[in-house]
Amino acid sequence: MTTLNPAMGRVLKRLHYPLDVILMCVRWYVAYPLSLRHIEEMVAERRVCVDHSTVHRWALKLLPVLEKAFRRRKRPVGTNWRMDETYIRVKGEWRYLYRAVDKDGNTIDFLLRAHRDKTAARRYFEKSIAQNGMPETVTIDKSGADLAALEAINDARETPIKIRQSKYLNNLVEQDHRAIKRRTRPMLGFKTFRCARIFSPVSN
C-alpha cells in the first residue's frame, strides 16, 4: 500500500477486499462495454463473490481519485483542437458532454452540462484552456453557441484563437464520442448527474 497514491490508499483501505480484485473490477467496468451484472458473473467464475452493487460503489469511490492522478500525469497536448458535443442519458433526460481532441487524437478535456448553449460552451473552453494552455486553432461544427463562446474569449485576447467551422474536420472527436456511447450503452443511462460526471471522463 505504501507505493500507492495516498488518496488512493485511503480509499482502498476502507473497501475490505483484495486490491487486485477491486482494481480488476473497476478496470473492466470502465474499459469494456460490460454491465455490473456481467462483471459480477465474470468474477464469480474466478471463485470470488462480489455483488454488482459493490462494484458500482468501488467505481464511484475510486474513479475520481484515479482521474485526478491521471490528470497530473497527462502529457502536453497539441495546439490545434477539434471540439464537438455528444449527448448521454441522465435520469431519463439527455445531457451534453463537451469534448475535444488534438490533431493526433489526444483528449484535451471534457465537461458534462445540462444544456447546450453559449454559457456551457464557454465554460468548457475556459476549463480546457486553464488545464492545457491556449490553442492556436479550434475546429468546431456549425454550432452558433460554440462560435459565440470562442468569439467572447477572443474579445479579451490580443492574439485571437483561429476558429474553423467544418462538419467534416471533426472525425477524430466524433470517433471519440462513438467510443463513449459504445461503453455507456450497457449502463442504460446514468441514474444521477454525479454518476455521469464521474464515469464520463474515463469512459473513453
Secondary structure, DSSP 4 states (H G I P E B T S, - for coil): -TTS-HHHHHHHHTT-S-HHHHHHHHHHHHHSS--HHHHHHHHHTTT----HHHHHHHHHHHHHHHHHHHHHTPPP--SEEEEEEEEEEETTEEEEEEEEEETT--EEEEEEES--SHHHHHHHHHHHHHHH---SEEEE-S-HHHHHHHHHHHHT-SSPPEEEE-SSTTHHHHHHHHHHHHHHGGGTSBSSHHHHHHHGGG--
